Amino acid sequence: MGKASGGQTTVQTVEQLVRPVLEGMGLRLWDVRFEKAGPDWYLRVLIDRDEPLDLDTCEAASRAVDPVIDAADPIAESYFLEVGSPGLGRRLTRPEHFAQYQGQKVAARLIRPDEAGRREYAGPLAAFEGGRVTLAAPEGEKTFELASASYVKLCDDEDLF
C-alpha cells in the first residue's frame, strides 16, 4: 500500500494502527486529526478514559503509538505527533460520541445560516440518526445534517468561566 497523503485516508490508516495499542493500555481512541498549522503538519491523537487523564498517561501513549506509526510509515509529509485529551468542550464527530453524550448540553455552529438566518444552536442532544443531529433547543427541536455543521461540541466547560 502506498503512503496516504492528506485527508481521510491518513486519518483512517493511523486509527487502524493505534486503536489496538491504545485499547491494550486501557484507553479509548477519541479522534485522530491530521492538520496543517502554519508551515507544519500535526498528527493529533486524542485519547480518553473513564478516569481523568494525566500527562504521564499521554506520554506513555505517545511512546507506545510512535514506533507503530513510524514502522507503517503511512504519512508522506513530515509532521509532529501530539497525543492528548480531547479536553473540555470536546467536539463530537463520531456516532459513538453522540451515543455517549445523548441528553447532555451541546453547542453547534452551522457552516451556513439556516432558513431562519441562524448559525448557532445549543441545547440537550436529543438524537443522532443517519448523519442527522437533533438538539432540544429552548426554541424547539432543531435537526440538521452533521456535514452542514462547522462543529458540534459538548458544553461541559460553561461553569468554569
Long-range contacts (C-beta under 8 A, 24 or more apart in sequence): 3-73, 3-74, 3-75, 3-76, 4-74, 4-75, 4-76, 5-75, 5-76, 5-77, 6-34, 6-77, 7-34, 10-34, 10-43, 10-74, 10-75, 13-72, 13-74, 14-43, 14-45, 14-69, 14-74, 14-75, 17-65, 17-68, 17-69, 17-72, 17-74, 18-45, 18-65, 18-68, 18-69, 21-64, 21-65, 21-68, 22-47, 22-61, 22-64, 22-65, 25-60, 25-61, 25-64, 27-57, 27-61, 30-85, 30-86, 30-90, 30-97, 31-86, 31-91, 31-93, 31-94, 34-75, 34-79, 40-79, 40-80, 41-75, 41-77, 41-78, 41-79, 41-80, 42-79, 42-80, 42-81, 42-82, 43-69, 43-75, 43-79, 43-80, 43-81, 43-82, 44-82, 44-83, 44-84, 45-81, 45-82, 45-83, 45-84, 46-83, 46-84, 46-85, 46-86, 46-90, 47-83, 47-84, 47-85, 48-85, 48-86, 53-84, 53-85, 58-83, 58-84, 58-85, 59-83, 88-154, 88-156, 88-157, 88-160, 89-153, 89-154, 89-155, 89-156, 89-157, 90-153, 90-154, 90-156, 91-151, 91-152, 91-153, 92-125, 92-152, 92-153, 92-154, 93-152, 95-128, 98-125, 98-128, 98-133, 99-128, 101-125, 101-154, 102-126, 102-127, 102-128, 104-154, 104-155, 104-156, 105-154, 105-155, 105-156, 105-158, 106-135, 106-152, 106-153, 106-154, 106-155, 107-151, 107-152, 107-153, 107-155, 108-133, 108-135, 108-142, 108-144, 108-149, 108-151, 108-152, 108-153, 109-149, 109-150, 109-151, 110-144, 110-148, 110-149, 110-150, 111-148, 111-149, 111-150, 112-148, 114-144, 122-155
